[in-house]
Amino acid sequence: MLLEDKIFVAGHRGMVGSALVRALKKAGHSNLITRTSSELDLSNQAQVNEFFESEKPKFVFMAAAKVGGIVANNTYRAEFLYNNIMIEANVVHACHLYKVEKMLFLGSSCIYPKLAPQPLKEEYLLAGYLEPTNEPYALAKIAGIKLAESYRDQYGCNFISAMPTNLYGPNDNYDLQNSHVLPALLRKFHSAVQSGAKEVEIWGSGNPRREFMHVDDLADACLFLMKSYDDRGFVNVGTDSDVSIRELAELIAEVTGFRGKLEFDHSKPDGTPRKLMDVGRLHRLGWSHQYNLRSGIESVYAGVKDLPPFTISA
């Protein structure tokens, strides 16, 4: 991937896409193509084909998706399945039709079975039942992986896939109705400090364990894979460590300065008991993450705490 090559970052305004744009610019890439959803509807095949025929990108980072936390995934099940499958199918097919040299598809750790052995190895895909609360999104992401693999198998396309763990960072979504757990907790604890509240409610038991990665680390891994990985199998991207939701809440309380009580609502769903990625394949390729969880959260909080009620991404 040369500095002058034309690169399309699909989903550039999202947390992952914007991190990819930052990483590409930092590395010296200036020939970047981006489109907002109002300019290009990736679920519309005709629009996607017209865009690829006109722009002819050489490399594509497929970071566009409809995303959300447990509430959003469980409430808008049809939308998560339909929109994500349509977006993936249109972009992957266009990459084939218009001879994109290489495409990287970004999935999610939710593709793995709910009760898969830990840590999650790439070969555990489709080895058991999915977590019901986000099954539609997981199925869509699995379809994206299989699209990349199938177009490689049938047409020889150099399409690869990366499966990131739970992410946080600049341009995250802080809407309490559809955000993921880390940004939701950041907003809850910040609001509690601002209002002088004595307690913060946290969904579930606090026992599930999750792995969290700064999105800039993911972007760096994606550039690494685009430049140095050409195999069929998808690659996990993570930090090789996890924390319980209780431990995460306690850490965020420390970062935000909250001194009150943590109240766990056991009537709310916990989701998958544990999700820790096996990143041995990526480490053997020569890449590892840079941010630790505390410094990453401190960096993110410093950037949003003076923007109440936080900037909620579109």
CORLIN-V233459 format. One record per pair of residues at least 12 apart in sequence whose ideal C-beta (glycine too) atoms are under 8 Angstrom apart, sorted by the first residue. I is the first residue (numbers start at 1). J is the second residue. If there is no record, write none. Layout:
i=[I:I]
j=[J:J]
This chain:
i=[1:1:1:1:1:3:3:3:3:3:4:4:5:5:5:5:6:6:6:6:6:6:6:7:7:7:7:7:7:7:7:7:7:8:8:8:8:8:8:8:8:9:9:9:9:9:9:9:10:10:10:10:10:10:10:11:11:11:11:12:12:12:13:13:13:13:13:14:14:14:14:14:14:15:15:15:15:15:15:15:15:16:16:16:16:16:16:16:17:17:17:17:18:18:19:19:19:19:19:19:19:20:20:20:20:20:21:22:22:23:23:23:23:23:24:27:33:33:35:42:42:42:42:42:43:43:43:43:44:45:45:45:48:48:48:49:49:49:49:51:52:52:52:52:52:53:56:57:58:58:58:59:59:59:59:59:60:60:60:60:60:60:61:61:61:61:61:62:62:62:62:62:62:62:62:63:64:64:65:65:65:65:66:66:66:66:66:66:67:67:68:68:68:68:68:69:69:69:69:69:70:70:70:70:70:71:71:72:72:73:73:73:73:74:74:74:77:77:78:80:80:80:80:81:81:81:81:84:84:84:84:84:85:85:88:88:88:88:88:89:89:91:92:92:92:92:92:92:93:95:95:95:96:96:96:100:101:102:102:102:102:102:103:103:103:103:103:104:104:104:104:104:104:104:105:105:105:105:105:105:105:105:106:106:106:106:107:107:107:107:107:107:107:107:107:108:108:108:108:108:109:109:109:109:109:109:109:109:109:110:110:110:110:110:110:110:110:111:111:111:111:111:111:111:112:112:112:113:113:113:113:113:114:114:114:114:114:114:114:115:115:115:116:118:118:118:119:119:119:119:119:120:120:120:120:120:121:121:121:122:122:122:122:122:122:122:125:125:125:126:131:131:133:133:134:144:145:145:145:147:148:148:148:149:149:152:153:158:160:160:160:160:160:160:160:161:161:162:162:162:162:162:162:162:162:163:163:163:163:163:164:164:164:164:164:165:165:165:165:165:165:165:165:165:165:166:166:166:166:166:166:166:166:167:167:167:167:167:167:168:168:168:168:168:168:168:168:168:168:169:169:169:169:169:170:170:170:170:171:171:171:172:172:172:173:173:174:174:174:174:174:174:174:174:175:176:181:181:181:181:182:182:182:182:183:185:185:185:185:186:186:186:186:186:186:186:187:187:188:188:188:189:189:189:189:189:190:190:190:190:190:191:192:192:192:193:193:193:194:197:198:198:199:199:199:199:200:200:200:200:200:200:200:201:201:201:202:202:202:202:202:202:202:203:203:203:203:204:204:204:204:204:204:204:204:205:205:205:205:206:206:206:206:206:206:207:207:207:207:207:208:208:208:208:208:208:208:209:209:209:209:209:209:209:209:210:210:210:210:210:210:210:211:211:211:211:211:211:211:211:212:212:212:212:212:212:213:213:213:213:213:214:214:214:214:214:214:216:217:217:217:217:218:220:220:221:221:221:221:222:224:224:224:225:225:228:228:229:233:235:235:235:236:236:236:236:236:237:237:237:238:238:238:238:239:239:239:240:240:240:240:241:241:242:242:242:243:246:246:249:250:251:251:251:252:255:255:255:255:256:256]
j=[29:59:102:226:227:27:28:29:30:31:30:31:29:31:58:59:31:33:55:56:57:58:59:24:29:31:32:33:57:58:59:60:61:32:33:34:55:57:59:60:61:21:24:32:33:34:61:63:42:60:61:62:63:64:91:62:63:64:65:34:35:63:34:36:171:313:314:63:64:65:67:171:313:167:169:170:171:172:173:215:313:63:106:164:167:215:218:219:34:61:63:64:170:171:169:170:171:215:216:218:219:61:63:219:222:223:34:216:219:216:219:220:222:223:223:223:55:57:51:64:86:87:90:91:83:86:87:90:90:89:90:93:90:91:94:90:94:97:98:94:94:95:97:98:100:98:98:100:100:101:102:100:101:102:103:226:91:95:100:102:103:104:103:104:106:222:226:88:91:92:103:104:105:106:144:106:87:91:84:87:106:141:79:80:83:84:87:137:137:173:80:173:178:179:180:178:179:180:181:184:133:134:203:269:271:177:178:177:178:133:134:136:137:133:134:269:135:136:136:134:136:137:140:136:137:139:140:137:140:141:143:144:140:143:105:140:143:144:147:143:147:103:105:144:147:148:151:159:151:151:157:159:151:155:157:157:158:158:159:160:226:230:148:157:158:159:160:159:160:161:162:222:225:226:144:145:147:148:159:160:161:162:161:162:164:222:141:142:144:145:161:162:163:164:234:137:138:141:163:164:163:164:165:166:211:236:238:275:277:130:131:134:137:138:141:272:275:125:130:138:141:142:145:163:124:125:275:126:127:128:129:130:128:129:130:131:132:272:273:128:129:273:128:274:275:276:240:276:277:278:279:236:275:276:277:278:236:278:280:163:233:234:235:236:278:281:142:145:234:142:271:272:269:271:271:161:161:163:234:159:160:161:234:161:232:232:232:230:225:226:229:230:231:234:235:234:235:218:221:222:225:234:235:236:237:234:235:236:237:277:213:218:221:237:238:211:212:213:236:237:238:239:275:276:277:180:181:182:210:211:212:213:275:180:212:213:214:215:218:180:182:183:212:213:214:215:296:297:300:214:215:216:296:300:215:216:300:303:215:311:313:215:300:313:312:313:186:187:304:309:310:311:312:313:312:188:203:210:245:248:212:248:252:297:310:202:248:249:252:252:256:297:300:301:304:310:309:310:200:201:202:249:252:253:256:258:256:301:305:308:310:309:256:258:260:256:257:258:308:260:260:261:260:261:262:263:249:253:258:260:261:262:263:263:264:265:245:246:249:262:263:264:265:264:265:268:269:245:264:265:266:268:269:270:271:245:264:266:270:244:245:246:249:262:264:244:245:246:270:273:244:245:270:271:272:273:274:242:243:244:245:273:274:275:276:242:243:244:245:248:274:275:238:239:240:241:242:275:276:277:239:242:243:248:293:296:237:238:239:289:291:289:290:291:296:299:300:291:239:289:290:291:237:287:290:237:282:287:289:237:285:286:287:285:287:285:286:285:281:281:282:285:277:278:279:281:282:277:279:282:276:277:279:289:279:289:293:276:277:279:283:276:293:274:275:276:293:262:264:262:262:293:294:297:297:294:297:298:301:301:305]
